[in-house]
Each structure stands twice: as C-alpha cells, then as structure tokens.
Amino acid sequence: MAQGYQLSRALYVAAELGVADALAAGPLDAGALADAVGARPDELARVVRALIASGVFTEATDGRFALNDAGTCLRRDAPGDTRAIVLNFGEEMYRAFGELLHTVRTGQPGFDAVYGQPVFDYYTTHPEAEASGSARMRARSLLVARDLATAELFADASTVVDVGGGVGTVVAAVLRAHPRLSGVLYERRSVARLAAAYLAEQGVGDRCRIVEGDFFASVPDGGDVYLLKSVLHDWDDDRCRTILTRCRDAMGPRARLAIVEIVLPDHATEDPALVPGALLDLIMLAYVGGRERTWSEFTALLDAAGLAPHDASALPSGPHLIEARVA
Ligand SMILES: C[S@@+](CC[C@H](N)C(=O)[O-])C[C@H]1O[C@@H](n2cnc3c(N)ncnc32)[C@H](O)[C@@H]1O
C-alpha cells in the first residue's frame, strides 16, 4: 500500500509519453523507443521494466520492448480509452490526493487547496483540464452506459433527460439502444460544447438536444425519465437536496428519476469487493468535496426532496440503479 503511488506514476509516465502507440507497429529497443516518445533511453527503460514486472508490456530476450494485452489498453485508440483514465488520475487528481492529510484535518478538498478553487470552477477556465476530466469520466462510464442501455426503465419512455450527463456517454448508449427515444443532455456550457461532437460521432446528435444550464437553478421539464448518474456523489447533502428538488420540480406526476451511484455498506469489513466504492469515496473527498452514500443516506435525501424510492438494484458493472418517483 505504501508504494502504490510509485507504480501509478510509472503507468502515468508511459501513458503520457505514448509508449503504447510507439510500440503499435512492432517491438522497439530502448533507444528507438526513447527517440519515438522524446525521452532518455536508460530512464525510460527502467520505467518500462517496472511496468513489465507488473504485467504491462513485455521484453524479449533481444531487449526489445513490445505490447501485451495490458499495454495495448494504453493506446490512444484502444476501445474503452483506459489511457484517458490513467492520464487524468495522474494529473490534477494526483496533486489533489497529495493533500489528503490537509483535507482530513481541515475539511477542504485537496483540489481546492492546490488549485485555489473548486474543480468545476477551475475546469470552466481551463479547457484542457475539462477535456481531460470529461475523457476520464466518459471512459469510466462506458460499462455502466452499456448496462443502462438494456435497462427496463426506458422501454415505454419517449424522452430521457440526462442531468449533468457529461459528454453524453450514457444518453448516447441509451438512445442507440432505443431508436424511438429522444434525449436531452443538460450540462455546463464548457461540457456541452464537448458533448455536441460526441453525440454526433455516436450517430444520435439528431435525437438529443443539448441544453446548457445549472442544475442548482433549474432542470429541463418534459422528461419521462430523469437520469442522475455520478452526479450526487460530487456534492454535500445540502447541494444534493437542491439538485433533487430541481429534478422533482421538473418531473411530471408519472416521471421517474434514475440515480446511478455506488451504495456503500453501513459498516466497513475487509472485502476486496468494497475497495472500489471506498476509494471512489476518497476521490470525492479529495477532488470535489462530495461523498459516496449508504442506502439510508440516499433515502433521506430523496425524502427531503419530496421523492420516494421505488426500486433499486445493482447493475452488473457495480453501481446501483435507484429508481425514484414523486412522493
Ligand atoms: C462526475 S460527472 C458525471 C457525468 C455523467 N453523468 C457520467 O456519469 O458520465 C458530473 C457532471 O456534472 C456536471 N455539472 C457540475 N456542476 C453542474 C451544474 N451546476 N449544472 C449542470 N451540470 C453540472 C459536470 O460538468 C460533470 O459533467
């Protein structure tokens, strides 16, 4: 555990330099690889060997480095875009986590301590960081998007409103699976711009309206299904009650709200299956000042916003789908 960040940094360096892309055409020795990525041969070879020992890339007996399955995941064009996750976790996220002790002592998110402002404010004035954060979010949402595309929820719906839907990862997958469904993607202006390109690329641009706005002020009305995926965990309870109330204000009497989040257990036990949720909770602590929640914490938030849980189930990819209706 104490050394975890060392391997993480090595992975980040390989991803940032584009080692996997340089090896795509075939094995290279350290000199040729270093030339291709703009690094120094000995130093790069040592980083790559640390990764090889952990299962990323291989080295032949002639000393040439090559791709294996794990290394191939780091290519820019790899399905799933793992590289986007590695890069973003190695950038602002890494620096924010460096201040975890400060966060635990003071309550201030590490991100705010390092960058002097909350993450979404910073993103608004730093388009490269916004693009990196959105790419990481898209990559991490792909599996859930696939689960949701086949969920019963949309079977009899006409319009789905994805509130804080990012670049449209989920709404695009859902629209592709349901050709008669229309979508509304509701986002901050700087993400809405990125979403237009993604939705067009996914072939659903003509069925999804992009609405720019602030979910603390209002949420578009007219939806049969309102989606809130990985949104509530970015915020404290007060802010969540506001977001949920804005959704409720927009929802007609028959509309449904679909919240997709990890549901934490009431008590911690030693269990590898609980590690992803516990670490996601730390990301929320260090990065945005939000939190993961238990079932009773979700029901209390819903209740305060005039909503009632109707159904909840774990998706194959891990998080829960919590369906709520107007109480
Ligand atoms: C963790 S991301 C989730 C994105 C998407 N739902 C997904 O799961 O892939 C949270 C999203 O909330 C958006 N967001 C943050 N503050 C917002 C606000 N005040 N109004 C609308 N969207 C906001 C962010 O731009 C970001 O894309």
The ligand as a Tripos MOL2 file, in Angstrom:
@<TRIPOS>MOLECULE
LIG
   27    29     1     0     0
SMALL
NO_CHARGES

@<TRIPOS>ATOM
      1 C1        -18.9880   13.1290  -12.3510 C.3       1 LIG1
      2 S1        -19.5530   13.8820  -13.8040 S.3       1 LIG1
      3 C2        -20.7990   12.7320  -14.3680 C.3       1 LIG1
      4 C3        -21.0270   12.8070  -15.8450 C.3       1 LIG1
      5 C4        -22.0000   11.7560  -16.3900 C.3       1 LIG1
      6 N1        -23.2750   11.7620  -15.7020 N.3       1 LIG1
      7 C5        -21.3890   10.3800  -16.3110 C.2       1 LIG1
      8 O1        -21.6720    9.6550  -15.3670 O.co2     1 LIG1
      9 O2        -20.5850   10.0380  -17.2070 O.co2     1 LIG1
     10 C6        -20.5750   15.1940  -13.1390 C.3       1 LIG1
     11 C7        -21.0910   16.1480  -14.2130 C.3       1 LIG1
     12 O3        -21.8830   17.1700  -13.5830 O.3       1 LIG1
     13 C8        -21.7130   18.3530  -14.3410 C.3       1 LIG1
     14 N2        -22.0660   19.5140  -13.5220 N.ar      1 LIG1
     15 C9        -21.3820   20.0070  -12.4550 C.ar      1 LIG1
     16 N3        -21.9930   21.0820  -11.9630 N.ar      1 LIG1
     17 C10       -23.0900   21.2990  -12.7480 C.ar      1 LIG1
     18 C11       -24.1370   22.2560  -12.7230 C.ar      1 LIG1
     19 N4        -24.1760   23.2170  -11.7870 N.pl3     1 LIG1
     20 N5        -25.1300   22.1770  -13.6530 N.ar      1 LIG1
     21 C12       -25.0980   21.1800  -14.5990 C.ar      1 LIG1
     22 N6        -24.1190   20.2180  -14.6650 N.ar      1 LIG1
     23 C13       -23.1370   20.2850  -13.7460 C.ar      1 LIG1
     24 C14       -20.2390   18.3380  -14.6840 C.3       1 LIG1
     25 O4        -19.9480   19.1850  -15.7740 O.3       1 LIG1
     26 C15       -19.9730   16.8740  -14.9540 C.3       1 LIG1
     27 O5        -20.0250   16.5660  -16.3210 O.3       1 LIG1
@<TRIPOS>BOND
     1     1     2 1
     2     2     3 1
     3     2    10 1
     4     3     4 1
     5     4     5 1
     6     5     6 1
     7     5     7 1
     8     7     8 2
     9     7     9 1
    10    10    11 1
    11    11    12 1
    12    11    26 1
    13    12    13 1
    14    13    14 1
    15    13    24 1
    16    14    15 ar
    17    14    23 ar
    18    15    16 ar
    19    16    17 ar
    20    17    18 ar
    21    17    23 ar
    22    18    19 1
    23    18    20 ar
    24    20    21 ar
    25    21    22 ar
    26    22    23 ar
    27    24    25 1
    28    24    26 1
    29    26    27 1
@<TRIPOS>SUBSTRUCTURE
     1 LIG1         1 GROUP 0 **** ****
